[in-house]
Amino acid sequence: MSLQLYNTVSAACSRQVTHHYSTSFTLGINLLAKRLHDPIYSIYGFVRLADEIVDTFHAYQPKILMTDFRAASEDAIRSKFSLNPILHAFQSVVHQYDIDAATIELFLQSMETDLYAQSHDRYSYDNYILGSAEVVGLMCLRVFTHGNPKQYDLLKPYAMRLGSAFQKVNFLRDIRADYEQLGRIYFPDVSFSTFSDEAKQKIELEIREDFEIAVRGIRMLPHGARLGVYTAYLYYRALFSKIKATPARAILNERIRISNRRKLWLLCTGMVRHNLGQLS
């Protein structure tokens, strides 16, 4: 019997993981060309499993879970099969779109860092951003530019800056939860008790620069990928704007959100700008 049914079920599992964990990314993925949906869902499913191990499954010996997850991931990629449907879907994407082993290794290293590091200096922070976010952007870019290595090389730095911006916005939004629930402070030379408007503004300058560079690459993406990525960009820019308008002390006491009505408006705005060729 063909593996097609199992392949379909595996991709569906990754799709469900994305739906339940991130309505924002689900929206962005649904705006991609249909042929891109399952590959991007499969990347998200893989990334989400690793993230849950280090962030959520504290009662189940996460260091052992992470070791097992790494071994199972490597075995799935090597054998082109896994009984774990999320890993099976991911390995298929790895082979179909030539996602290199070094990219996956950087991601796994960053996830493992969360098992023991509670703060970062500038060097470890930059490495963490590279592995946890920038390489995830590169995995997606492999899918978007399939069969066009020159286009991948051209867009690579922009994809990395977009991943960086998204991750840093997440860190600002979740600074309280990361500290109180996980004991982590990601930003270098920043402590929870002394987090100030000045420190926040320095972080915001980095994020603004990431966004300004990233949007140039979004304009150059293949047509089938452009609207979905641009919509995700608009969502994170709106979240970033709301965070910028919130004092540092308030950031420590509330989680900034974008309402569903605002998300719908951003979607409509993105579609109009995309159709007019005026992405900004």
Order of alpha helices (4+ residues) and beta strands (2+ residues): alpha-alpha-alpha-alpha-alpha-alpha-alpha-alpha-alpha-alpha-alpha-alpha-alpha-alpha
